[in-house]
Amino acid sequence: MEASQGTLPLNTCHVQKPLLIINRLHMLLHSTAIGFLFYYRVSFLFQNPENRGSHLLPWLLVFASEIILSFIWFLGQAYRWRPVSRRVFPERLPEDDKLPAVDVFICTADPIKEPTLEVMNTVLSSMALDYPREKLHVYLSDDGCSPMTLYGVRKAFEFARWWLPFCRRYKIKNRSPKAYFSSLEIDDSDFARSSVYMADKQKIKEKYEAFKEEIQTFQQDKAFSKDSTTVGDHSSVIEVMQENIIDDVDNVKMPLLVYVSREIKPLNPHHFKAGALNALLRVSAVMSNSPYILVLDCDMFCNDPTSARYAMCFHLDPKISSTLAFVQFPQKFHSISKNDIYDSQLRSLFTLQWQGMDGLKGPVLSGTGFYIKRVSLYGNHANEGMTHMLALKENFGSSNEFINSLTQNGTSVFLSGQNKLLEKSHLLVSCRYEIGTKWGQDVGFLYDSVVEDFFTGFILHCKGWTSVFCEPSRPQFLGTATTNLNDVLIQGTRWYSGLFENGISKFCPLIYGPLRMPVLQSLCFAELTYFPLYCLPLWCFATIPQLCLLNGIPLYPKVSDPYFIIFLFIFLSSLSKHLLEVFLTGGTLHKWINEQRIWMMKSTTCHLYGCLDALLKKIGIREASFLPTNKAEDDEQTRLYQFDKYDFRASNIFIVPMLTLLTINICCLVVGVYRVILVGNWGKMLIQIGLACFIITVNYPIIEGVVIRKDKGRISQSVAIHAILATMFLLAFYIQVLVNV
C-alpha cells in the first residue's frame, strides 16, 4: 500500500540539537569528575593501614555505592545521546477505503478495583475513534468473568448507537462520555453555540445518565456480588455485539464489539495480562484479523479520536514500515494534581527517556497506548507457509481457523459463518490451548515476566524490529493515575520486580542485547532493568555517612582538600541537570523537589522489595503474582492528593523504613553537630552534615506526617513506635560493626 498520493512525507523527525549539545557537554564534565572521584577512593586503599584506622568498612561501603550510582548514571546517558521530536501529517494519508483495519484490545480483571463504568467509557471512546467503522473492531478481555462487566458491555453497545453518531456529527474531540460531560471539560466544538447541538447534547446526556443508572442498579442488585466474579476458575465466555444498525441521519455503522473471557483453571497458568492479550490475539485473528492492533488499559480512554490516523502516518510510511513494529504514545493522566507529589505521570519516562530512545531505534513497549503490527507478534513462524502445517500447529496451536488467518493478510473472515467461527473461538481461549506451543515464548506477548510489555518490546527490538514515539500536542489517551502512596509503592514493587528479573535473566540487556541491537539501545534497556538497584546506594548514603558522624569518621575530603570541589561538583551537577530537565518539560521547582522526594521514597522501599522479590523468584522461593492497580476513586485520598498532602495510610513495610531512615538522620545530625562543635573538625565532616541536612529537608513531609498533621492521612503513633525501635536496633548494630572493624 502506498503511503501517500504524492511525494510529501507522512511524518518528519528532527534532532533536538540544543538539548543534544547540553547533554553531551554535561556527560563530558560529569564523567570527568567521576573519574577523579574514583581516583580519590582507590588511592585511599593504598594508604598505610595504620592511617586508615577504622575507616575501611564504611569507606568501602560508600565507594561501592558510588560505583553503583555511577553505573546507573552511565547507562542512563544513552537516553540523552540523540533526543528527537516527530511531526505527523494525517491529512496526507490515503482515502478511508485504502486504510488498513485496526483491532482494539482492552483488558480488565476486577470490577471492584477497575470500576465497570470507567471500563465502559474506555470501550465507548475506542469505538468512537475517527476511523472507518467497518475497519474498527473492539475486543474487551475480562479475566474476572464478571456478569457486571458483561452487562456493562451490552449496555455500552446500546448507548454507542447514540453516542457514535453524535460524536461524528459534531466532530467531538473527547469521545469518553464521562470526560465529555464533566464540568471540567471545555466545550470547544464548532457547534458549541448552535441550539440544535445543545438540544442534541442534552438528549445524549440524558441517555448517558440512564446508562450509568442501569449499571449502578445492576451493581447494587443482590444478584451481583464479589462471589459472582469468578476470578481464577471459570469457563470461557465469548459474546459478539455486532448488529447492522445504521443511524437514520448520519448513516454511521457500528464497529464490531466483542466480549471475551478466556477459560481459567487453578492448575493451569494463565500468565496474567500477557495471557489475556494472547487470547485476544487469537480470537481477533479469526474474527477481524486486522493487521494493526491498539492496546489500551481499561482506564485509558481515548482523549482524541485521531490516534489511529497518527499511527498510520508511521505504519504506512514506506521508508520505515517494513521494520516498524509499533508506535508508542505517551501515557497521560486526567487525575494529576498541579504538583503531582507521587510523580504519577512519570514525567522523566515519557518526556525524556522515550524521546531519547526514539532517536536510536525506538522506545520501549509501554503496556498501553500503542499500535502494534500483528505480524510482528508472530515471530518468524508465520512465514513458514501452509506446506508446513504441522510446524505451524506446533508453534501456533491446533486451530485450523487460526492457521488459515495467517495467510489472510488482514482480511476479515468473521462475516461468513459467524456461528461456526464463534464456536471455534472457544478453543482458542481454552486454558490448555497453549500447552506445547510457542505462545508466550516466541509468539505473541511474551511470558516469564510480570512486565510483559517491556520484555516483549525488548525481544522485538532484538529481532530487528523498530518503534517510534509519537507525542501530539493534545494527549491521545488519558488514564487514571494512582493518587495514594500505598498504591504507588505496590505498583512500583511489581514493576521493579519484573524489570530487575529481566536484568538477572538470560535476557540481560547488557549480554543479550549488544549482539542483536545497537549498543546505545542496549544501554537504555539495561538502565530500566537495573534502575531498582538505586535501593543499595540510597540505603547506604542514608545511614553510613550519618552513623560515622557519631564516631567522627570522615568519609569525604575536607573543605581545604581540592577533591572537595569534585564531590561538590558531582552533587550539584546531578541536581542541576535534573532541575533543567524538569524546567524544559514545563515543570517547576516544586515539581523538582517532589520528584527528588518520591525517588527517595521508592528507592528505600519498592526498589528494595522489587529486587528481593525478583531474587526470590529467581531461586524458586516465590512464584510470580500480579495484582491489578486499584482504579476506584476515594474522595478522601483524592482530597489529600489535590492539596499536596501525602497519604501515609500505607502498609508498615513501606512507612517504617522511610521513617526509620529519617529518624537515623535526625539523631545522627544532632549528635554529630554537637560533637563537631566540641571537637571543631567542621572541615572534615561538612559533606556528611550537609548530606544529612539534605535528606531531612527533602523528606520533611514525613516529619509533618508524624508531628504536625491530624488528618486521616497522618502517620499513626504505632507506626512511629515501630520506626523508633527499628532506629535503635540499627544504631546499635551499625555502631557495633563500625567500632569493631
C-alpha positions in Angstrom: 0.0 0.0 0.0 1.3 3.4 -0.9 1.8 5.8 1.9 0.8 8.9 0.1 -0.8 10.1 -3.1 2.1 12.5 -3.7 5.7 12.8 -2.7 5.2 14.6 0.6 6.2 12.6 3.7 3.7 11.3 6.2 6.0 12.3 9.1 9.2 14.1 9.8 11.9 13.5 12.5 14.0 16.4 13.9 17.1 16.0 16.2 16.9 18.4 19.2 20.3 19.8 18.6 20.4 22.4 21.5 19.4 19.7 24.0 21.9 17.3 22.4 24.7 19.7 22.9 23.8 20.4 26.5 23.5 16.6 27.2 26.9 15.7 25.7 28.7 18.6 27.4 27.2 17.5 30.7 28.3 13.9 30.1 31.8 15.0 29.4 32.1 17.2 32.6 30.3 14.8 34.9 32.1 11.7 33.7 35.5 13.5 34.2 34.5 14.4 37.7 33.5 10.8 38.4 36.9 9.7 37.1 38.6 12.0 39.7 36.3 10.6 42.4 37.3 7.0 41.6 41.0 8.0 41.7 40.5 9.6 45.2 38.7 6.5 46.5 41.2 4.0 45.1 44.2 5.9 46.3 42.8 5.6 49.8 43.1 1.8 49.6 46.9 2.1 49.1 47.4 4.2 52.2 49.2 2.8 55.2 46.8 0.5 57.1 47.6 2.4 60.3 46.4 5.6 58.7 43.2 4.0 57.5 42.2 3.0 61.1 38.5 2.1 61.4 37.7 3.9 58.2 37.9 0.9 55.9 34.5 -0.8 56.1 32.4 2.4 55.8 34.7 3.7 53.2 34.3 0.6 51.1 30.5 0.7 51.5 30.3 4.3 50.4 32.7 3.6 47.5 30.6 0.6 46.3 27.5 2.8 46.5 29.2 5.5 44.4 30.2 2.8 41.8 26.6 1.6 41.6 25.3 5.2 41.2 27.9 5.9 38.5 27.0 2.7 36.7 23.3 3.5 36.6 24.1 7.1 35.6 26.3 5.9 32.7 23.5 3.6 31.4 21.1 6.5 31.6 23.2 8.7 29.3 22.2 6.6 26.3 18.7 8.3 26.5 20.4 11.7 26.2 22.7 10.9 23.3 20.3 11.8 20.4 16.9 13.1 21.5 14.4 13.7 18.7 10.9 15.0 18.1 8.5 14.0 15.4 5.7 15.6 13.4 2.9 13.8 11.5 0.7 14.8 8.6 -2.5 12.7 8.8 -4.1 14.8 6.1 -1.7 13.1 3.6 -3.0 9.6 4.4 -4.8 7.6 1.6 -8.6 7.7 1.4 -10.5 5.8 4.1 -11.2 2.8 1.8 -7.4 2.3 1.5 -6.6 2.4 5.2 -5.8 -0.9 7.0 -8.1 -2.2 9.6 -7.4 -1.8 13.4 -8.3 -4.1 16.3 -8.5 -2.6 19.8 -7.6 -4.7 22.8 -8.8 -3.7 26.3 -8.1 -5.8 29.4 -9.9 -5.9 32.7 -9.9 -8.4 35.6 -11.6 -7.0 38.6 -14.9 -4.9 38.5 -14.2 -3.7 42.1 -10.7 -2.3 41.5 -11.5 -1.4 37.9 -15.0 0.1 38.1 -17.2 -1.1 35.3 -18.4 2.4 34.3 -14.7 3.5 33.8 -14.0 0.5 31.7 -17.1 1.1 29.6 -16.0 4.7 29.0 -12.8 3.3 27.6 -14.7 0.9 25.4 -17.0 3.7 24.1 -14.2 6.1 23.4 -12.3 3.4 21.4 -15.4 2.6 19.4 -15.7 6.3 18.6 -12.2 6.7 17.1 -12.1 8.8 13.9 -11.6 5.8 11.7 -13.8 3.9 9.2 -16.3 2.0 11.3 -16.1 -1.2 9.1 -12.3 -1.2 9.8 -12.5 -0.8 13.5 -13.0 -3.8 15.9 -13.0 -3.6 19.7 -12.3 -6.6 22.0 -12.7 -6.5 25.8 -10.9 -9.2 27.8 -12.4 -9.9 31.2 -10.3 -12.3 33.2 -12.8 -11.9 36.1 -15.6 -13.3 34.0 -17.9 -10.9 35.8 -21.6 -10.6 35.0 -21.2 -7.0 35.9 -18.7 -6.4 33.1 -20.7 -8.4 30.5 -23.8 -6.5 31.4 -21.9 -3.2 31.1 -20.6 -4.2 27.6 -24.2 -4.9 26.4 -25.5 -1.6 27.7 -22.4 0.3 26.4 -23.2 -1.1 22.9 -26.8 0.1 23.2 -25.6 3.6 24.2 -23.0 3.6 21.5 -25.8 3.6 18.9 -26.5 7.2 20.1 -23.0 8.3 21.2 -21.1 7.4 18.0 -23.3 9.4 15.6 -23.4 12.3 18.0 -19.5 12.4 18.1 -19.2 12.2 14.3 -22.0 14.7 13.6 -20.4 17.4 15.8 -16.8 16.4 15.5 -16.4 15.9 19.2 -12.8 15.6 20.3 -13.1 13.9 23.7 -15.0 10.8 23.0 -15.2 9.4 26.5 -18.8 10.3 27.7 -17.7 10.7 31.3 -15.0 13.2 30.4 -17.1 14.9 27.8 -20.0 15.6 30.2 -17.6 16.5 33.0 -17.9 20.1 34.3 -14.1 20.3 33.8 -14.3 19.6 30.1 -14.3 22.8 27.9 -16.8 22.5 25.1 -14.7 23.6 22.1 -16.9 22.1 19.4 -17.5 24.2 16.3 -21.2 23.8 17.0 -21.0 25.0 20.7 -23.4 27.9 20.1 -25.9 26.0 18.0 -29.3 25.5 19.6 -29.7 22.2 17.7 -26.3 21.0 19.1 -27.2 22.0 22.6 -30.5 20.1 22.3 -28.8 17.0 21.0 -26.1 17.3 23.7 -28.8 17.4 26.4 -30.5 14.4 24.8 -27.3 12.3 24.7 -26.5 13.4 28.3 -29.9 12.1 29.5 -29.2 8.8 27.7 -25.8 8.6 29.3 -27.2 9.2 32.8 -29.7 6.4 32.1 -26.8 4.2 31.0 -25.0 5.0 34.2 -28.0 4.3 36.3 -28.6 0.9 34.7 -25.0 -0.1 35.5 -25.2 1.2 39.1 -28.6 -0.5 39.6 -27.2 -3.8 38.4 -24.1 -3.4 40.6 -26.3 -2.8 43.7 -28.5 -5.7 42.8 -28.3 -8.7 45.2 -27.5 -10.9 42.2 -24.2 -9.2 41.8 -21.6 -9.7 44.5 -17.9 -10.5 44.8 -18.8 -14.1 44.7 -20.2 -13.7 41.2 -16.8 -12.6 40.0 -15.3 -16.0 39.4 -11.6 -15.0 39.3 -9.3 -17.9 38.9 -11.8 -20.6 38.0 -14.3 -20.2 35.1 -15.1 -21.5 31.6 -14.8 -19.3 28.5 -17.4 -16.8 27.5 -17.4 -15.0 24.1 -20.2 -12.7 23.1 -20.3 -10.7 19.9 -22.3 -7.4 20.0 -22.5 -6.7 16.3 -25.6 -5.7 14.5 -26.2 -3.9 11.2 -27.7 -0.9 12.9 -27.4 2.3 10.9 -28.1 5.8 12.3 -31.1 7.3 10.5 -29.4 10.6 10.0 -25.6 10.0 9.6 -25.6 6.5 8.2 -23.0 5.5 10.7 -22.2 1.9 11.0 -21.3 0.3 14.4 -17.9 -1.2 14.8 -17.5 -4.8 15.9 -17.6 -5.2 19.7 -16.6 -8.5 21.3 -16.6 -9.6 25.0 -14.0 -12.3 25.7 -13.5 -14.1 29.0 -10.9 -16.9 28.5 -11.1 -20.1 30.4 -9.1 -20.0 33.6 -8.5 -23.0 35.9 -6.4 -23.1 39.1 -4.0 -25.8 37.9 -3.2 -24.1 34.5 -1.0 -21.0 34.4 -2.8 -18.0 32.8 0.1 -15.6 32.6 -1.8 -12.5 33.7 -2.2 -9.7 31.2 0.1 -11.2 28.6 -2.0 -14.3 28.6 -5.2 -12.2 28.2 -3.6 -10.3 25.3 -2.6 -13.5 23.5 -6.1 -14.9 23.9 -7.5 -11.7 22.2 -4.8 -12.0 19.6 -6.1 -15.5 18.6 -9.8 -14.6 18.8 -9.4 -11.5 16.8 -7.4 -13.3 14.2 -10.4 -15.5 13.3 -12.9 -12.7 13.6 -11.5 -9.5 12.1 -7.8 -10.3 11.6 -6.7 -6.6 11.4 -3.1 -6.0 10.5 -2.7 -3.4 13.3 -3.7 -3.6 17.0 -4.3 -0.9 19.5 -3.7 -2.0 23.1 -5.3 0.1 25.9 -5.5 -0.3 29.7 -9.1 -0.4 30.9 -8.9 3.1 32.4 -7.0 4.7 29.5 -9.8 6.3 27.4 -9.3 8.0 24.0 -9.0 11.7 24.6 -8.6 12.5 20.9 -10.1 10.4 18.1 -7.2 10.8 15.7 -4.7 8.4 17.3 -5.2 5.7 14.7 -4.5 8.1 11.8 -1.5 9.4 13.6 -0.1 5.9 14.0 -0.8 5.1 10.3 1.4 8.1 9.4 4.3 5.8 10.6 3.0 2.4 9.8 2.2 3.4 6.1 5.5 5.2 5.6 7.4 3.1 3.0 10.7 4.2 4.4 10.2 2.6 7.9 7.1 0.4 7.6 8.9 -2.8 6.8 10.7 -2.9 10.1 8.3 -0.8 12.3 6.7 -3.0 15.0 4.8 -0.4 17.0 4.0 3.2 17.5 4.0 4.2 21.2 2.0 7.2 22.5 2.8 8.6 26.0 0.7 7.8 29.0 -1.1 10.9 30.2 -3.5 11.2 33.1 -6.5 13.3 33.8 -6.3 13.0 37.6 -2.9 14.6 38.0 -2.6 17.5 40.5 -0.6 20.6 39.8 2.5 19.4 41.7 1.9 15.6 41.3 3.5 14.7 44.6 3.8 11.0 43.6 5.2 11.6 40.1 2.3 9.5 38.8 2.6 11.0 35.3 6.2 9.5 35.1 7.4 12.8 33.6 11.0 11.6 33.1 10.0 8.4 31.4 7.7 9.9 28.7 9.3 13.3 28.2 13.0 12.3 28.3 13.7 8.6 28.1 11.3 7.6 25.4 12.2 10.6 23.2 15.9 9.7 23.7 15.2 6.0 22.7 13.2 7.3 19.7 16.5 8.9 18.4 18.0 5.4 18.5 15.8 2.5 17.3 12.6 3.4 19.2 11.1 3.4 22.7 10.1 0.5 25.0 6.7 -1.0 24.7 4.8 0.7 27.5 1.7 -1.5 28.3 -0.9 0.8 26.9 -1.5 3.4 24.1 0.5 1.6 21.3 -0.4 0.5 17.8 1.4 -2.7 17.1 1.8 -4.6 13.8 0.1 -8.0 14.2 2.7 -9.9 12.2 5.5 -8.7 14.5 3.9 -10.8 17.3 4.0 -13.9 15.2 7.8 -14.2 15.1 9.3 -15.8 12.0 6.9 -18.8 12.1 4.1 -17.2 10.1 6.4 -17.2 7.1 6.8 -21.0 7.1 3.9 -21.4 4.6 1.0 -23.7 4.5 3.1 -26.5 3.3 4.5 -26.8 6.8 1.1 -27.2 8.5 2.5 -29.5 11.3 5.2 -27.0 12.1 2.7 -24.2 12.2 0.4 -26.1 14.6 3.4 -26.8 16.8 4.0 -23.1 17.0 0.5 -21.6 17.0 -1.7 -24.4 18.3 -4.2 -26.8 16.8 -6.8 -24.4 15.5 -7.1 -24.6 11.7 -9.1 -21.4 11.6 -6.2 -19.5 13.3 -3.6 -21.2 11.0 -5.7 -20.1 8.0 -5.8 -16.5 9.3 -2.0 -16.3 8.9 -2.4 -16.2 5.1 -5.5 -13.9 5.0 -3.3 -10.7 5.1 -5.6 -8.7 7.2 -8.8 -9.9 5.6 -11.8 -10.2 7.9 -13.1 -13.8 8.0 -15.8 -13.4 10.5 -18.6 -12.2 8.3 -19.1 -15.6 6.8 -20.1 -18.5 9.0 -20.4 -16.4 12.2 -21.9 -19.0 14.5 -19.4 -21.7 13.4 -16.4 -19.4 14.0 -17.8 -18.3 17.3 -17.8 -21.9 18.4 -14.3 -22.5 17.2 -13.2 -19.3 19.1 -13.8 -21.0 22.4 -11.0 -23.5 21.6 -8.6 -20.5 21.1 -9.3 -19.2 24.7 -9.2 -22.6 26.5 -6.7 -22.9 29.3 -4.9 -25.8 27.6 -4.7 -24.4 24.1 -1.1 -23.0 24.5 0.4 -26.2 26.0 3.1 -27.5 23.7 3.1 -24.4 21.5 5.4 -21.3 21.2 2.8 -18.9 22.7 4.4 -16.6 25.2 7.9 -17.9 24.3 8.4 -16.8 20.7 4.8 -16.0 19.6 2.6 -13.2 20.9 3.2 -11.2 24.1 5.9 -12.9 26.0 5.6 -14.6 29.4 8.3 -15.1 32.1 7.9 -11.6 33.3 5.2 -9.6 35.0 6.3 -6.6 32.9 5.3 -8.3 29.7 5.3 -5.1 27.8 9.0 -4.3 28.5 10.1 -7.9 27.8 8.1 -8.2 24.5 9.3 -4.9 23.3 12.9 -5.8 24.1 12.7 -9.1 22.2 11.1 -7.3 19.2 14.0 -4.9 19.1 16.4 -7.8 19.4 14.8 -9.4 16.3 15.4 -6.3 14.3 12.1 -4.5 14.6 12.0 -0.8 15.4 9.5 1.5 17.1 8.7 5.2 17.2 7.4 7.6 19.8 4.5 9.9 18.9 3.5 12.8 21.2 1.0 15.1 19.7 0.2 18.4 21.4 -3.2 17.1 22.6 -2.9 13.8 24.6 -4.4 11.0 22.6 -5.1 8.8 25.7 -5.8 9.8 29.3 -5.9 7.4 32.2 -6.4 7.3 35.9 -3.2 7.9 37.9 -2.5 6.3 41.3 -3.1 9.1 43.8 -2.2 7.5 47.1 1.2 6.4 48.4 0.2 2.8 49.1 -0.9 2.1 45.6 2.1 3.9 44.1 4.5 1.8 46.1 2.7 -1.5 45.5 2.6 -0.8 41.8 6.2 0.2 41.8 7.2 -3.0 43.6 5.6 -5.0 40.9 7.2 -3.0 38.1 10.7 -3.0 39.6 10.5 -6.7 40.4 9.7 -7.5 36.8 12.3 -5.2 35.4 15.1 -6.4 37.7 14.0 -10.0 36.9 14.8 -9.3 33.3 18.2 -7.9 34.3 19.3 -11.1 36.1 17.9 -13.5 33.5 19.5 -14.9 30.3 17.9 -12.0 28.5 20.1 -9.5 30.4 20.2 -6.4 28.1 23.9 -6.0 28.6 24.7 -9.5 27.4 21.8 -10.5 25.2 21.2 -7.0 23.7 24.5 -5.8 22.2 24.7 -8.7 19.8 21.3 -8.0 18.4 20.7 -4.3 18.6 22.8 -1.1 18.7 24.9 -0.7 21.9 23.2 2.5 23.0 19.8 0.9 22.6 21.0 -2.0 24.9 22.2 0.5 27.5 18.7 2.1 27.5 17.0 -1.2 28.2 19.7 -2.1 30.8 19.1 1.2 32.6 15.5 0.3 33.1 16.3 -3.2 34.3 18.9 -2.0 36.8 17.1 1.1 37.9 15.9 -0.7 41.1 19.5 -1.1 42.2 19.2 2.6 43.4 18.0 1.0 46.7 21.5 -0.1 47.6 23.3 3.3 47.4 20.3 5.1 48.8 20.2 2.9 51.9 24.0 3.3 52.3 24.0 7.1 51.8 21.1 7.4 54.2 22.9 5.6 57.0 26.6 5.1 56.8 27.9 8.7 56.5 25.4 9.8 59.2 26.5 7.0 61.6 30.1 7.9 61.0 29.2 11.4 62.3 28.7 9.8 65.7 32.3 8.5 65.8 33.8 11.4 63.9 34.9 9.2 61.0 35.3 11.3 57.9 34.3 9.6 54.6 34.8 12.6 52.3 37.7 15.1 51.7 37.9 18.1 54.0 36.9 21.6 52.7 40.6 22.6 52.1 41.2 19.5 50.0 41.0 20.0 46.2 38.9 16.9 45.9 36.2 18.6 48.0 35.3 20.5 44.8 35.0 17.2 42.9 32.4 15.8 45.3 30.5 19.1 45.5 30.5 19.4 41.7 29.1 15.9 41.2 26.3 16.5 43.7 25.4 19.9 42.2 25.8 18.6 38.6 23.3 15.8 39.2 20.7 18.1 40.9 21.1 21.0 38.4 20.8 18.6 35.4 17.6 17.2 36.8 16.3 20.6 37.5 17.0 21.8 34.0 15.1 18.8 32.5 12.2 19.5 34.8 12.1 23.1 33.6 12.4 22.2 29.9 9.4 19.9 30.2 7.2 22.6 31.8 7.8 21.7 35.4 8.5 23.9 38.4 10.9 24.0 41.3 8.2 22.4 43.5 7.8 19.6 40.9 11.6 19.0 41.0 11.6 18.7 44.8 8.6 16.3 44.6 10.5 14.1 42.1 13.5 14.0 44.4 11.3 13.1 47.3 9.3 10.3 45.7 12.6 8.9 44.2 14.0 8.6 47.7 10.8 7.0 49.0 10.7 4.5 46.2 14.4 3.7 46.3 14.3 2.8 50.0 11.1 0.8 49.7 9.7 -0.6 46.5 13.0 -0.6 44.7 14.4 -2.8 47.5 11.3 -5.1 47.7 11.2 -5.4 43.9 14.9 -6.6 43.9 14.2 -9.0 46.7 11.1 -10.3 45.0 13.0 -10.9 41.7 15.8 -12.7 43.5 13.3 -14.9 45.4 11.5 -15.8 42.2 14.9 -16.5 40.5 15.8 -19.1 43.1 12.3 -20.6 43.1 11.2 -19.5 46.6 8.4 -17.2 45.2 6.0 -17.5 42.3 5.1 -14.7 40.0 2.0 -12.7 41.0 0.0 -9.8 39.6 -2.5 -7.6 41.4 -4.4 -5.0 39.3 -3.8 -1.4 40.4 -6.8 0.0 42.2 -8.6 2.4 39.9 -11.6 3.0 42.2 -11.9 6.6 43.4 -11.6 7.5 47.0 -12.8 11.0 48.0 -10.5 11.4 51.0 -7.4 10.2 49.1 -8.3 12.5 46.2 -8.7 15.4 48.5 -5.3 14.8 50.2 -3.6 14.4 46.8 -5.1 17.6 45.4 -3.8 19.5 48.4 -0.3 18.0 48.1 -0.7 16.0 51.2 0.9 12.6 51.3 -1.5 9.8 52.3 0.6 7.8 54.8 -2.2 5.2 55.3 0.1 2.6 53.7 1.5 -0.7 54.7 4.0 -0.7 57.6 6.6 -2.3 55.3 6.6 1.0 53.4 6.3 3.6 56.1 8.5 2.1 58.8 11.7 2.0 56.6 11.2 5.6 55.4 10.5 6.9 59.0 13.4 4.8 60.4 15.9 6.3 57.9 14.7 9.8 58.6 14.9 9.3 62.4 18.5 8.0 62.0 19.5 11.1 60.0 17.9 13.4 62.6 19.5 11.7 65.6 22.9 11.5 63.9 22.8 15.1 62.8 22.0 16.4 66.3 24.7 14.3 67.9 27.2 14.8 65.1 26.8 18.6 65.1 27.2 18.6 68.9 30.4 16.5 68.6 31.8 18.7 65.8 31.2 21.8 67.9 33.1 20.3 70.7 36.0 18.9 68.6 36.0 21.6 66.0 36.5 19.5 62.9 33.9 21.1 60.6 36.1 20.9 57.6 36.3 17.1 57.7 32.6 16.5 58.4 30.9 19.2 56.4 29.8 16.9 53.5 28.3 14.3 55.9 26.5 17.0 57.8 25.2 18.5 54.5 24.1 15.1 53.3 22.0 14.5 56.5 20.5 18.0 56.2 19.6 17.4 52.5 17.8 14.1 53.3 15.9 15.6 56.2 14.9 18.7 54.2 13.7 16.7 51.2 11.7 14.3 53.4 10.1 17.0 55.5 6.5 15.8 54.7 7.3 12.6 56.7 8.1 14.7 59.8 5.0 16.7 59.1 3.0 13.4 58.9 4.2 12.4 62.4 4.3 15.6 64.3 2.0 18.2 62.8 -0.8 16.6 60.8 -4.0 15.5 62.4 -6.0 14.3 59.4 -6.6 10.7 58.4 -3.5 10.6 56.2 -1.1 11.2 59.0 1.4 8.6 60.3 -0.1 6.7 63.2 1.7 6.6 66.6 2.0 2.8 66.4 4.0 3.1 63.2 6.2 5.8 64.7 6.9 3.5 67.7 7.9 0.7 65.3 10.2 3.1 63.5 11.8 4.2 66.7 12.5 0.6 67.8 14.0 -0.1 64.3 16.1 3.0 64.6 17.5 1.9 68.0 18.3 -1.5 66.6 20.0 -0.2 63.5 22.0 2.3 65.5 23.2 -0.3 67.9 24.0 -2.7 65.1 25.8 -0.3 62.9 27.8 1.3 65.7 28.9 -2.1 66.9 30.1 -3.1 63.5 31.8 0.2 62.7 33.6 0.3 66.1 34.9 -3.3 65.9 36.1 -3.2 62.3 
